[in-house]
Amino acid sequence: MEDILVKAKQWLSDTFDTETKNEIQQLVDTQSEDISDRFYKNLEFGTGGMRGIVGAGTNRINKYTIGKATQGLCNYLIKEKPGKELKVAIGYDCRHDSKWLAKVVGDVLSANNIKVVLFEDLRPTPELSFAVNYLNCDVGIVLTASHNPPEYNGYKVYWSDGGQIVPPQDKGIIDEVNSLDYSDINFNAKEELVTVIGKEVDEAFWDASLKNGAFNVKGREDLKIVFTSLHGTSIKLIPEVLKRAGYTNVHIVEEQAEPDGGFPTVESPNPEEPAALKMAVDLANETNADIVLGTDPDSDRIGIAVRDMEGNMKLLNGNQTMSLMTDFLINDWKKNGKLNGNQFIGSTIVSTNLVNEIADSYGVETKVGLTGFKWIAKMIKDFPHLDFIGGGEESFGYMVGDFVRDKDAVTSALLACEIAADAKSKGSSFYKELLNLYTRHNFYKEHLVSLVKKGMDGAAQIQQMMSDLRNNPLSTIDGETVKFLYDYKASVKKDLITGNETNIEIPKSNVLIYETENGTKVAARPSGTEPKIKFYISTNTSLDSIDNAKSVEEQLDSKIQRIINELF
């Protein structure tokens, strides 16, 4: 505790403003337990940015941790691009602190003689990614904590291609940030270098979204849609893009339409969680809607619910939606005679293998990277001679084409409606088309278990759990022999039966994946943005007929539950 108090008292110096010093002084005077969590570590500027609770302290999002990150970025840009007239785009979401933090970022950039284009108001993250390319910026920055609770905020950095920073830029920026003291931050803004942007970029984004996400389908006017922005940014773009595409029967959950960083109607603004979409599903049942669309606060993730074979609304997971979207896109390329062996799909190591099977059935390659859309964006950059069709990950994110280089709930919402309208016009449905995929390939069922482990003790527990799984590998899962252990930290794929080892040719990451002889998988991965460890369970079996889908799904659900009981 003594060391923590020493760190805290450093924030009482003249480097910091009066408000910050008063907040820290009160913590010191009261010997608050909160002081330990605020100062036991520095909030790291990681390989994509940073995310944390807003407040004073080294382990918090505030003027100084954000300012230091931005000053380090400025120093890196000036060294890497000497003499260039630099320009950075800044966007922000609906959180209480996002707007003023965006202003702080703009202040530091302009103080370092870098031009700033700042959105006039909150906008979805995919529009910021788009704006970087559209406005020929060197970097983009967005202030958002995605789907985290209200007390959080964050800072993500995008490179000139519109994708989040990857090697070697990420390490270079991190080194610059870590070399600084808070006293090195230049907050003396040059307002003449700041330009406000808005409607022009909106129009360009809508045009690009329609170009990439709208297809020659029938029945748009017959599709009944319920949409909720969960108090977030997507209200700015999604209703308009649906209207421009020809969808006239759209019901908005009005109680959740007003942007509000407190997210008053939900416990968590995360469309992965069924509770977040309850109001939307209730409205869908009142209006007899075909599809529900719900997005997280910065509108990169999308949750989709559709009617099952019995007419009940069913929330799909990210693996299911990315599978159907991938099949629809590749099939459209095929129908238009555009498949020639130079196309690929992007996915991640913890996403469903069904996507790989679908792409392979069309003769299309699936490139698989680490978790996070920055790696899918990097694929596009690394293989410029190949056409990127689309890509996704299990955490409810999808990207259609390469005009945006991050997951994009706006265009994905449009694509989902195109699939649903097309299916309905042909006497089918979104869900029935998913079941048809299962009959052509295998019925895949995945499940995510997230264990929250907060603070210093929680971080140590997560580290110990990964160590145990790495050093004492599972030999069976639900009675099935484990054949492979993929250790992405060691970059080794080990055959546990023969002992043979092969190298894994993607960047290192603290992820372990077990795979049985029958294709059942369990992956373990500490979250990079939350105090959680995540376990991804994947099972699959054949489906001979849609009529048997319910019983097969029940079998897979039972299997998943047995695996959960076995693991925990």
N, C-alpha and C positions, 0 to 999 in steps of 0.2 A: 504493500500500500504506500510505503514511503516513496518508492520510485515513481509511482503514479502521481502522487502529490507534487513531486518535483516537476514532472512533465506538465501537469495542470497549471502550476504557478508560472510557467514560461508564457502562458497565454494571458498573463496579466501585464505584460510589457507594452510599451508604446506602439509596437508593431500592430496591435489589435485595437479595434474601435471600442468605444465606451460600452455599447450594448453587449458585445462579446465578453468584455472584461467583467461586467456586472454579473453576467450569467455564470461565469466561471467562479467568481468570488463567492457567490452564494453557495455553489457546490462545495467549495473548499471550507467555508465557514460552518456549513451544516454537516460536513463529513458524509455527504450523501453517498449511498452505495452506487448510485448511477455514475459517479465519477470514474469508477474502475472500468466500466464498459466504454466510456467515452475516450479513455486514454491508455488502455492496456496495449493498443497497437495503433499503427497508422492505417487509415483507410487506404487501401492500395489502389493505385491506378493500374489496373490489370491489362490484359491483352485486348480488351474492347472498351475499357473505360472504368467507371466505378459506380457503385450503388450502395446506399446506406441510409440510416435514419438521419433526419435533419436536426441539427443542433450544433452547439459549440463543442469543440474537441477534435482531437486528431483522428478519431474513429467515427466521424460524423460528416455528413454533407453540409457544408456551410460556405460562406464567402471565401474563406481562406483555403480550404481543401480544394474547392472548385477553381479558385484563382491560381493556386499552385499548379494544378494540372494544366490549366490553360497557358500559364507562363512557360511551363516546360514544353508544351506543344509549339508555342511561338518560337522558342529558342531552336527547337528541332527544325521547324520549317525554314527559318532564316538561314540556318547552316546548310540544309539540304538543297535549298533553292536560292543561292545568293544572287542578289540583284533583281530577282523576279518580283513583279507586282503581285502580291499574294491576296487571295480572296477566300473568305470562309463563310459558309451558310450556317445559320443558327435557327433551330426549331425548338418548340417546347410543347408539353402536354398540359393537361387540365389540373395538375397538382397545385396545391396552395402556394408552393414556393417556386414553381417552375419559371414563372414570368420574370421575377426579379433576379433569379439565378441566371437566366438567359441574358439579362441586362449586364450582370457582372462579367459574364464570359465575353460579351461584346466590348465592354469597357477595356478589359485586359488586352484583347486582340487589337483594338484600335490604338491603345496606348503604345503598342509595339509596331505601329505603322502598317497594320494589316487591314485591308478593306473587309467590311462586314456587311452581309445581306441578312437581315433579321426579319423573320415572319412577323406580320402585324399582330397576329393573335395565334392561339393554339392551333396546331395542325398535326395530322397523323405522321408518325415516324416514316412510313414509306414515301410520303411526299418530300420529306427532307432528303432522303436518299436520292429521289428523283431530281430534286433541285440542284444537288451537287453537280450532276452531269449537265442538266439543262442550262445552268448558269455558268458553266465552266469554272467551278470553284476548285481550289486546291484541297480543301477539307470541308467536312460538314460536322456539326455538333448538334446533338439533341439532348434536351433536359427532360428525362423521364425515368421512372422506376417501373415501367411496364405494368405488370399486374400485382406488384407488391402492395402491402397495406398502406393506408393513408400517410403514415408517419415517415415513409421512405421517399427518397428522390434519387436521381442518378444522372450520369453524364456519359454519353456514348460518342465515340469519334469515328468518322467515316473518311476514307481516303478519296482521292480524285475520281476514282471509278464509281463511287457511290456505295461501295461495300465497306463494312466495318474494317478497321485496321487489322492487318495480319503481318507476319514476318516479311521483311525486316523492319518495317516501320514501327510496329508495336513495341519492340524491344528498344529501338532508338528513342522513342518518345518517353517510355518508362524510365530509361537511364537519365534523360534530361530532367524529368520531374523529380526523381529521387536525389538529384544533385543539388536541389534548391532548398533554401530556407524561406520561411514565410515572408521575411523581410525583403526578399528578392522580387516579390510580385509588384508589377507596375499596374496600378489601378487608375492612372490618370488618363481617362478616356479622351479621344479626339473625335467628337461627335460628327465632324464633317466626313469621316471615313465610314459612317454607318448609313446604310440605305435600307428602308423598310420595303418588304415585298409581301405579296398576297395574291390578289385576284389573277394576275397574269400567269403565275405558276399554277394556280388552281385549274385554270382553263387548259393549260398544257398537260397537266396531269390527267384530267378527265379525258382528253383526247387520246392520250397514250393508253390509259386504262381500257377505254372502249376498243381501241385498235387491237389490244392484246387479249382482252377478256371477253369480248362479244363475238358470237359466231352466228352463222346463218341458221338459227333455230326458229321453230314456230311455237306459238302458244304463250308468248310472254304475257299477253293481256289476261290469260286464264290462270296464271300462277298466283296464288295467294301467299303473300310474304309478310312475316312479322320481323321487325328489326329493332334491336336495342343497342345503343352505344355504351351502356353501363356507365353513364355520366362522363364519357370520354370524348376523344377527338373525332371519332369516325362520323359523328353527326354532321361534320363539316363537308364530308365528301360522299359518303355511301348513298344517302337518299337521292342526291343529284345524279350520281352515275347510274343508278337503277332507273331513274326517270328518263335520262337521255337514251338509255338502251331500249326503252319501250315498256318498262314494267309500271303498270298503272294501279295495281292492287297491293299497295304497300302500307302496312299498319305499323306505326312507330309506337313503342312503349313510351308514352309521354312523360311518365313519372321518372324515367331514367334518361330523358333526352337532354336535359340541361347539364352542361359540363359542371362538375363539382368534385373537387379533390378530396372531399370527405366521403364520397361514395355512400350516401346515406341510406340507400335501399338494399344494399348487399353487405354481407360480412366480408367478402373478398371480390374485387372486380375482375375475376379470372374466369373466362368462359370455359376453361377446362373443368370447372366445378359445377355440377348440376344446379346447385342452389343459386348460382349467379344468374341463371337463365330461367328461374321459376316464373317470374312475372311475364316474361316473353312467352313461355310455354302456356301459361294460363290464358294470355291474350290469343294465342294460336287456337286454343280449344274453343274460346268464345267465338272466334271469327271463322272457324273451320279452315285455318290456313294450312298450306302444304309444307311450308319450310320456315324455320326460325333461324335468324342470323344474329349473333351477338359478338361484340368485339371487346378487347381489353382497352385500358385507358389510352394507350398510344396507337391503337389500331394496327398492330402488326399480327396479333393472334385473332383467330376467328373460331367461334363455336357454332356448330350447326346441328339443329334437331329437325328430323323429318318423320313422316308417318311410316310406321312399320307395316307389315303385311296384315296386321289386325286393325290398323287405323289409329294406333296410339302414337303419340309423339315420343320419339326416341332420340336422345342425345348421342351423336356419333363421336368417336374419338378422333384425334388427329391422324392416326394411322389409316383409319377408314376413309376419311375425306381425302387425304393425299393420294390414296390408292385409286379412288374413283376419278379424281381430277386428272391424275397422270394418265389413266387409260383413255379418258375423254380427249385429252390434248394430243396424245400420240395417234389416236385413231383419226382425229381431224387432220393431222399432218399426212397420215396415210391416204385418207380420202382425197386430199388435194394433191397427191402425187409428189409430196415434198420429202419423203423418207428416202435417203440414199446412202445410209451408213455413216453419215457425218453428223449425227445428232446424239445428244445425251440427256439423261435425267440426273438430277442431283438428289442425294439422300444422306442420311447420317448413320453412324454405327449403332445407335439405339432405336432407330426407326424400323418399321416392319419390312421383312424380306418380301412381302407380297409385291411391293413396288418393283423390286428387282425382277421378280418373276414376270410381272406384267410387261416391263420394258423388254426383257429378253424374248418374250413371245412375239414381239414386233421386230426383233433384230436390233433393238436400240440399247446402247450401253448405259448402265447406271454407275455413276461415279459416287463413291461413298467417302464421306469425310467425318471429322469430329463433330460433336454437337455444336450447333450455332450456325446461323446463316452466313456468317462471314466466310466460312469455309466453302459454302456453295458459291458465294460471290467470287471467291478466289479461283474456283474451278473455271468460271467463265473467263477470268483474266488469264489463267494459265493455258487455256486451250482456245485461243481466238479463232482457230481454223474450224472449230466445231460449232454447230448450232445448239444452243441451249433451249430445250423445249419447256421445261418447268422443273420445279424441285420443292421438296418439303421436308419437314421433320415432325416427329410424333407430338411435339408440344404445340399443336394446333396452329402451325404456320405453313404457308405455301407462297410460292413466287411463280408468277406466270410470265414467261419470257424474261428478258434481261434489261428492260427499261428501268426497273427498280432493282436494287442489289441487296434487298433485305426482305424478310417476310412481309407480305402485303395483304392485309385483310380487306382492303378496298376492292382490288381486282379479284381477289379470291371470292369475295361475296358475290360479285357479278358472275364469275365462272360457275359458282354453285347454283345460282339461279338459272343460268343457261342449261346446265345439266338437268335440273329439275323440270324446267319448262319443256325441254326436248323430250324427256322421258314421258311426261304427262301427255304431251300431244300425240304420243305413240301408244298410249294405253298402258304405259308402265309407270314407274315412280323412281325417285332418287334411291330409295332403299332397295327396291327390287333390282335395280341395275347393280347395286353393290353385291347383292346375293348372286346375281349372274356371274360376277367376277369370281366369287368363291367357288362356284361350280366349275368354272373354267380352269381355276388354279387350285388353291386350297383355302379352307376357311381358317383365317388367321384371327386370333383373339389375343389382345395385349392388355396389360394392366400395369398401372404405375403406383408404387407405394413410396410416399415421401415421409421421412422421419425428421421432424424439426428438432434441432439440437442447438440451442442458443448459447451465446457467450463463450468465455474461455473454456469452461468445462465441456460445452457442446462441441467445440472445435476439436478438443482432445478425444472425445468419444468417437467422432466421425473418423479421425485419423486412425484410432485403434481398430475400428470396424473394418476399414480398408486393409489395414495391416494383417488382421486375422484372416480375411478372405484371400489375401495374396499368399500368405505363408502356410495356411492350412486349407488348401483348396477342397471344395466339395467333390465327392466322388460319385454321388448320385443326386438326381433331382426327381422327386415323385417316382422313385423306383427305376428311373432311366439312367443308364451309365453316362457320366459326363465324358465326352470325348475330347473336346477342345477347351482350353483356357486362353483367352485373348487378354494379354496384359499390355495395355496401351502406354503405361508408364515406362515399362521395360522394352516396349516395341517388339514383343515376342508373342507368337502364337505357338502354344505347346500342345502336342497330342498327348493327353494324359494316359493313353493306353500304350502307345509305342515309345513315348518319351521324346519323339522327334520335335525339334523346334525350328520355326521359320521366322524370318523378320517381318514385321509389320511396317509397310512403307507409307505411313502417314505421321504427322507430328505427334510428339509424346503428349499424353494426357493421363490424369489419374482416373482411369476407367478400367474395370474388369468385366469381361463377359464370359460366362460359362455356356457351353452348347452341348446338348446331349446327342446321342446317336440318332434319336428320333426328331431332332430339330427344335426341341424346346430350348429356350434361351432365358438366362437371367443375367442382367447387367447391373453393376453397382457403380454409382458415380456421385461424388459430392457436388452439390450445386455450386456454380460459380457466382451466383448473385443473391443467394439466400442461405440462412443457416440450416441447411437441410442436407441429408444424404438420400439419394433417389435410387430405387430399385425398379428396373424395367423387366417385366415378365412377358414372354411371348410364347404362345402355343399355337399349334395348327394341326388340322386333320382334313381329310377329304370330305367333300360334300357332293353327293350324287344327284341330289334334287333339291330345289328350293323348298319343296314341301317338307323336307327334313331339317330345314335350317334351325328351327327353334330347338329341337332335341339335341342337335349337334352343338349349338351354342351353349346349351345347359351343361353338356358334357365338358366343354372347354372351360366354362365358368367354375365347375366343380374342381377341375384339374388346377386351375389358378388358385382357388381357395386352399387346396391341399398344399400347394407350393408355398403359399404365404404362411400357413400354419407350420410348415417344416422350417422355414427360414427364421421366423420370429416367435 
